[in-house]
Amino acid sequence: MEKTNTKNEIQLLTAKELGTMLNLSKRQIFRLNSCGKMPAPIRIGGSVRWANSTIQSWISLGCPDRQTFEAMQQARGEK
């Protein structure tokens, strides 16, 4: 269930939606997340979501591990 994107709204993706985008299973998304191979999710109550803009940036940088990605974002002044 994708959210519409307006100026003040962030598009959030579920694990299933992210898996579809990356051609991976929902389980594989959670495995990559738990071992730090993808950007950290946003936790809202008991829900886990990923910001579409963060995922697009991660993909454009070559899908580095979380630590490298965060360092690259800081160097670019994004975070």
C-alpha atoms as an extended CHARMM CRD file, in Angstrom:
* protein
*
        79  EXT
         1         1  MET       CA              0.0000000000        0.0000000000        0.0000000000  PROA      1               0.0000000000
         2         2  GLU       CA              2.0670000000        2.8930000000       -1.2860000000  PROA      2               0.0000000000
         3         3  LYS       CA              1.3780000000        6.3500000000        0.0000000000  PROA      3               0.0000000000
         4         4  THR       CA              0.9410000000        9.2650000000       -2.3800000000  PROA      4               0.0000000000
         5         5  ASN       CA              3.8620000000       11.6260000000       -2.4180000000  PROA      5               0.0000000000
         6         6  THR       CA              3.2580000000       15.3360000000       -1.8130000000  PROA      6               0.0000000000
         7         7  LYS       CA              5.6540000000       18.1000000000       -0.8320000000  PROA      7               0.0000000000
         8         8  ASN       CA              5.4910000000       17.3520000000        2.9130000000  PROA      8               0.0000000000
         9         9  GLU       CA              4.8870000000       13.6240000000        2.7560000000  PROA      9               0.0000000000
        10        10  ILE       CA              7.4880000000       10.8610000000        2.7330000000  PROA      10              0.0000000000
        11        11  GLN       CA              6.6740000000        7.7240000000        0.7760000000  PROA      11              0.0000000000
        12        12  LEU       CA              7.1060000000        4.7300000000        3.0760000000  PROA      12              0.0000000000
        13        13  LEU       CA              7.5290000000        1.1580000000        1.8640000000  PROA      13              0.0000000000
        14        14  THR       CA              6.6650000000       -2.0600000000        3.6700000000  PROA      14              0.0000000000
        15        15  ALA       CA              9.0380000000       -5.0270000000        3.5430000000  PROA      15              0.0000000000
        16        16  LYS       CA              6.7730000000       -6.6490000000        0.9680000000  PROA      16              0.0000000000
        17        17  GLU       CA              6.7540000000       -3.5340000000       -1.2530000000  PROA      17              0.0000000000
        18        18  LEU       CA             10.5180000000       -3.1410000000       -0.8850000000  PROA      18              0.0000000000
        19        19  GLY       CA             11.0000000000       -6.8020000000       -1.7300000000  PROA      19              0.0000000000
        20        20  THR       CA              8.9180000000       -6.3820000000       -4.8700000000  PROA      20              0.0000000000
        21        21  MET       CA             10.9720000000       -3.3140000000       -5.8300000000  PROA      21              0.0000000000
        22        22  LEU       CA             14.2700000000       -5.1760000000       -5.3100000000  PROA      22              0.0000000000
        23        23  ASN       CA             13.0030000000       -8.5490000000       -6.5740000000  PROA      23              0.0000000000
        24        24  LEU       CA             13.6300000000      -10.1640000000       -3.1730000000  PROA      24              0.0000000000
        25        25  SER       CA             11.3850000000      -11.9650000000       -0.7140000000  PROA      25              0.0000000000
        26        26  LYS       CA             10.0590000000      -10.2540000000        2.3900000000  PROA      26              0.0000000000
        27        27  ARG       CA             12.1750000000      -12.6300000000        4.4830000000  PROA      27              0.0000000000
        28        28  GLN       CA             15.3320000000      -11.6960000000        2.5590000000  PROA      28              0.0000000000
        29        29  ILE       CA             14.6180000000       -8.0020000000        3.1970000000  PROA      29              0.0000000000
        30        30  PHE       CA             14.5270000000       -8.6720000000        6.9450000000  PROA      30              0.0000000000
        31        31  ARG       CA             17.7280000000      -10.7630000000        6.7230000000  PROA      31              0.0000000000
        32        32  LEU       CA             19.5700000000       -7.9710000000        4.8950000000  PROA      32              0.0000000000
        33        33  ASN       CA             18.2930000000       -5.4800000000        7.4370000000  PROA      33              0.0000000000
        34        34  SER       CA             19.3240000000       -7.5540000000       10.4600000000  PROA      34              0.0000000000
        35        35  CYS       CA             22.8930000000       -7.9810000000        9.2130000000  PROA      35              0.0000000000
        36        36  GLY       CA             23.2650000000       -4.2900000000        8.2620000000  PROA      36              0.0000000000
        37        37  LYS       CA             23.3760000000       -4.7220000000        4.4940000000  PROA      37              0.0000000000
        38        38  MET       CA             20.7120000000       -2.1050000000        3.7420000000  PROA      38              0.0000000000
        39        39  PRO       CA             19.5840000000        1.2780000000        5.1280000000  PROA      39              0.0000000000
        40        40  ALA       CA             17.9980000000        1.2770000000        8.5650000000  PROA      40              0.0000000000
        41        41  PRO       CA             14.1930000000        1.2440000000        8.5630000000  PROA      41              0.0000000000
        42        42  ILE       CA             11.8780000000        3.7000000000       10.2550000000  PROA      42              0.0000000000
        43        43  ARG       CA              9.9720000000        2.1580000000       13.1410000000  PROA      43              0.0000000000
        44        44  ILE       CA              6.4710000000        3.4790000000       13.7830000000  PROA      44              0.0000000000
        45        45  GLY       CA              4.9640000000        1.6530000000       16.7290000000  PROA      45              0.0000000000
        46        46  GLY       CA              5.2650000000       -2.0010000000       15.7880000000  PROA      46              0.0000000000
        47        47  SER       CA              5.5920000000       -1.2610000000       12.0640000000  PROA      47              0.0000000000
        48        48  VAL       CA              8.8260000000       -1.2890000000       10.0940000000  PROA      48              0.0000000000
        49        49  ARG       CA              9.0070000000        0.9050000000        6.9840000000  PROA      49              0.0000000000
        50        50  TRP       CA             11.6870000000        2.2060000000        4.6450000000  PROA      50              0.0000000000
        51        51  ALA       CA             11.6650000000        5.6880000000        3.1020000000  PROA      51              0.0000000000
        52        52  ASN       CA             11.5120000000        5.3980000000       -0.6800000000  PROA      52              0.0000000000
        53        53  SER       CA             13.8950000000        8.3540000000       -1.0880000000  PROA      53              0.0000000000
        54        54  THR       CA             16.4820000000        6.6420000000        1.1420000000  PROA      54              0.0000000000
        55        55  ILE       CA             16.2080000000        3.3890000000       -0.8210000000  PROA      55              0.0000000000
        56        56  GLN       CA             16.5620000000        5.2450000000       -4.1390000000  PROA      56              0.0000000000
        57        57  SER       CA             19.6710000000        7.0090000000       -2.8180000000  PROA      57              0.0000000000
        58        58  TRP       CA             21.0810000000        3.6880000000       -1.5340000000  PROA      58              0.0000000000
        59        59  ILE       CA             20.5530000000        2.0620000000       -4.9490000000  PROA      59              0.0000000000
        60        60  SER       CA             22.1450000000        5.0250000000       -6.7610000000  PROA      60              0.0000000000
        61        61  LEU       CA             25.2440000000        4.6490000000       -4.5610000000  PROA      61              0.0000000000
        62        62  GLY       CA             25.6240000000        0.9720000000       -5.4850000000  PROA      62              0.0000000000
        63        63  CYS       CA             23.8400000000       -0.6610000000       -2.5090000000  PROA      63              0.0000000000
        64        64  PRO       CA             26.6550000000       -0.3720000000        0.0640000000  PROA      64              0.0000000000
        65        65  ASP       CA             26.2980000000       -1.7850000000        3.5720000000  PROA      65              0.0000000000
        66        66  ARG       CA             24.5520000000        0.3900000000        6.1920000000  PROA      66              0.0000000000
        67        67  GLN       CA             27.7040000000        1.7840000000        7.7960000000  PROA      67              0.0000000000
        68        68  THR       CA             29.2280000000        2.7870000000        4.4460000000  PROA      68              0.0000000000
        69        69  PHE       CA             25.9160000000        4.2170000000        3.2270000000  PROA      69              0.0000000000
        70        70  GLU       CA             25.5020000000        6.3720000000        6.3320000000  PROA      70              0.0000000000
        71        71  ALA       CA             29.0870000000        7.6350000000        5.9840000000  PROA      71              0.0000000000
        72        72  MET       CA             28.4520000000        8.4760000000        2.3200000000  PROA      72              0.0000000000
        73        73  GLN       CA             25.2530000000       10.3380000000        3.2460000000  PROA      73              0.0000000000
        74        74  GLN       CA             27.0760000000       12.3760000000        5.8780000000  PROA      74              0.0000000000
        75        75  ALA       CA             29.8380000000       13.2180000000        3.3940000000  PROA      75              0.0000000000
        76        76  ARG       CA             27.2050000000       14.4040000000        0.9180000000  PROA      76              0.0000000000
        77        77  GLY       CA             25.3890000000       16.3580000000        3.6490000000  PROA      77              0.0000000000
        78        78  GLU       CA             22.1260000000       14.4080000000        3.2380000000  PROA      78              0.0000000000
        79        79  LYS       CA             21.5320000000       13.2640000000        6.7830000000  PROA      79              0.0000000000
